[in-house]
């Protein structure tokens, strides 16, 4: 999973939610791609799985999982690494490497979900008091009003450096203050999640 740096102070709600989920251990694990060793010694054809996203116009709104049939596996003449020939679900032929695909449908579905929502579970502390409430208690978050109808939050967890954050709501300010304490001024978010958010802002 490729990640890119995002400033906590400008991160969107979905990026803040994902980063908070990662800190709390509530994020989905990264899906595991198939490996050459998964096919070694196996009788062909063998089924692997792929994901394909549908965009409108630049934002993914659907991610489909489909099987592919591997019809050849091995190192061809003049090559150094193993490759595969495969048939798509529609019968189209292709060539590539095993690592393009997933060994199980469940792994491919993790990737499809991440394409649309990132790797966070159903956890939204920037918009849900139910998810944010325990954080306020655990991190001893306090608030003060700022100019421009914004809120400023500060953490004061025992034995940790203080964190501060601002936002248009109490929840956003609180999450930013916690992330600043835990991660500093920058968080790393999945590249596809950052692209998805950028497209939503248009």
N, C-alpha and C positions, 0 to 999 in steps of 0.2 A: 504494500500500500504506500504510494508516494504521498508525502505530506509537504505542505508549504507553510511558511510562517505568516501569521496574521497578528496584528496588534490587538491586544485585549480591549483597548479603548475604542476601537472601531469595528470589532467583530460583531457579526449579526447574531440574532437570537439562536439560530440553528447551529452556528459555529460555537457559541458559548455553551449551549446545551451539550454538544458533543464533547467538548473539552472537559466539562464538568463530569460527564458520564465516565470519561476515561480515568479521571482522577479517583472516582469512587468505585471503579471496577464494574461499572454498569454498561459498558460498551460491548458490542459484538466483537468476537475475535475476527481476525482477518481470514478469509477463506483460503484453504490449502489447494494449490494447483497440483495437478497430476505430475508425476515424475517418471523419468525413463525406467527406473527400477520397478514401477508399478506394472509395466508392460513386459518386462523381460521374462522370457519363458512362458508367456501366456499364449494360448491358442487364439488366432485371429479368425474372423473379425471380433473386435471387442468394443463395447460402448463406453464413450466418455461424454461429458456434458459441456455445453458452452452457454454463454449469455449474450444476448443481443439487445441493444437499447433502441427505442424509438423516440425521436426528438421532434419538438414542435415549438418554434423553429430550431432553437438551439438548446432548449431545456428538455432533459429526458422526462417523459411522462409515463413510460412503460418500459419494463425490462423483462424480457422473456428468456426462459431456460429451455433448451432443446437438446436432444441427444445427437451425437455424431457417431458414425461407425468407422473405426480404424481398420483399414484393409491391408496396410503394410507398415511395418516398423523395423527400423534398422539403419545402419550406416551404409549409404550408397557409395559407389565407386568415386574416388576423388574427394569425398567428404570426410570431415573429422568428427562430426557429431551425428547422433541418430536423428532421423526425421520420420514423419508419418505421412501416409496418404489416407484421406478419409472421405466419407460421403456425408453430406449434410442431410438434415431431415427431409429436405425437398429433393434429394437425389443429386445435388450439385457436388462436383468433385473438388477437392482441395488438397493442399500440401502444407505442412508446417511442422511444428515441434510439439511434443507432448505437453510442455508447460503452458501452452495456450489454453488448455482445457482443464476440466475438473474430473476427478475419478468418480464422484458420486453426485447425484442430483442435489443433495442437501448442501454440498459445498457451493455448487453453482447458484443455488437460491440465496445463500449468504451474499454472494457478489451482486446478485440482482437487487436485493434489498438495499445494499450499500450504495448502489448507483442512484437510487431514488431518495434515500433518507440518510445516507452516511452510515456509520457503524454503531450509532447510538441506539439503545433500546427506547422504549416509549417512556422517555424521561425528559421533562421540559421545565426545569426550574425557572427559566426566564419568563414563563407565562403561567405557570401553575403554582398556586400557593401550597397545594398539597405536596408538590415535589420540593418546593423552596423552603417550606417551614422548618423542617429538621435542620437544614443547612444554617438557617439563622441562629438556631440554638447552639449547634455544634461549633460554629465558628465565632460565636458571640458578636454578631453583626449589629452595628448601630447605624442610624441614619441621621442626615440633616438635609434641609432644603438648600438647593443651589439656585442661582439665577437662571431664568429661562425655563421655569417649571421642570427642572431636572432634580434628581435626587443624588445625594452622595452617600456612599456606604463605606464603612471601615470595619475591618476585622480585628479582633484582639485575642486570638487564641493563645492560650498559655504556652510560653516557651517558643513561640514562632514570631517571625517578623510581621509587622502589621501590613495589611493590604488595603488599598483604597480603590474605589471605582465609582463611576458616574453613569447614570442612565435615565431614560425617560420614565421608567417605572422603578419601584422599590426592588422588584425581583432582578431586573437587569443590573442595577447598581450593585446589588448584593453578590451576584454571580461574578461580576467583574472584579469586585474587591477580593473575593476568595481566590479567583484564578491568578490575580496579581500576587497574592501571598504565596500560592503554591507553585506558580510557573514563571513569575516575573512579568515583564511587560508584553511578552510575546507568547502565543500558543501555536502549536503545530496542528494543522487540520488536514484531512484528506484532500488531495487536489481536486477530485471530482466534486466534493462537497463545496469547496471554495468556488468552483466554476458554476455549480448549480445556483449558489446564492447570487453570484454576479449576474447571472442571467435573469433571475427573479427581480433584480433591482431595476432592470431596464424599463 
